[in-house]
Each structure stands twice: as structure tokens, then as C-alpha cells.
């Protein structure tokens, strides 16, 4: 009886460690131009899933709120010195370009920003930050657990980078821009350093515009 309990415990531990390892070794940490594997060929990567977060007005938002529309999703944080604001600005410009060309995007694509730094990015911080980007940007935060669950669903890596010499810490994080379909499943992604034109062109293809 006792031995069996130990074996169950060890198997459980192995499963946990395996999961943690898989999570930590995913590619695409900010600053690299790594691509996700298997975009072509071996099926759609399992990216996306249910989440429950708060938008910049303090309203609870879940995946269901976006049903029927595409989501352009980026995970980052408001204290990010360069990559995040650049990526969000590129997303905004891409949507503006596409809107100018085709119109009627508001019912089709929702730009979404999810923080990986909920300790500093509370609702008011996200509201102030969202002002700098696309007027329809939905800026989401939540508890540590809610953010961890959303990041795990989207296969997003993030970690606090401790630097005792800095007054404000940085976060390491993946920086793909994901395009999710109207049913909430993964459609494709863009690198954080893609140009607004490249993203607009890509969206045209994905949205069949
Ligand atoms: Ni960043």
C-alpha cells in the first residue's frame, strides 16, 4: 500500500516536471527571430483556449466574448522598454492600413494585448497604456493564476528577469503576434518584428479580404 503511494507520487512528479520542461523550452523568446515549429505540415499547433481576464475598463472578458471575430493577440507588459510598444504599434498600424484599404474590420478582427506582468499591470495601468495604441485594443490583465493560465493556453513563455542593479525589473517573454480564428482556434502568427505592411498583407490572406 505504502509502496504504491510512493510510485503514484513519483509518476505524478515526473508528469509535472515534463510539463514544466516543455513549457520552458518553447522557442520564441523576445529578441530572437525564432519561428514556431510546424507551421507547415504537421498540423496546427495547439495554441489558444479558454481564458478569463479583466479588460482595461475592469470588465471580465472570456474567450466567448470574441466568438465570431478573429483576435490578433500579443502577450507583453507595459514596462517593456522597446519590443512590446513596437509590436503593439505595428499591430495598430497594420489594422489601420487594412481598414483604410478594405473597411469594416471592427466586426472581424480584435487586437488584444495580454500582460505577463500582472503585479504592475493592473486595470488602470493597462487603461493608460492602451491609450497609446489602436482605439479598439482590448488590454487584458488578471490575477497571477489567470495570467498563467492564459499564457499556458497560448504557449507563451514569461519570466521575471532579476537584476539587482535596476530599479524596475524586466520580463523575458515570447513575442509572437497570434492570429486566432472566429472559433478561437489558432490560424497563424507573425514575428514581433514583422512590418505593418507584412501583417496587413498576411491578414488579408488569412481573412480572405
Ligand atoms: Ni516586451
Boltz pocket constraint, residues with backbone or C-beta under 6 A from the ligand:
constraints:
  - pocket:
      binder: B
      contacts: [[A, 30], [A, 75], [A, 76], [A, 77], [A, 80], [A, 81], [A, 82], [A, 83], [A, 84], [A, 85], [A, 171], [A, 173]]
      max_distance: 6.0
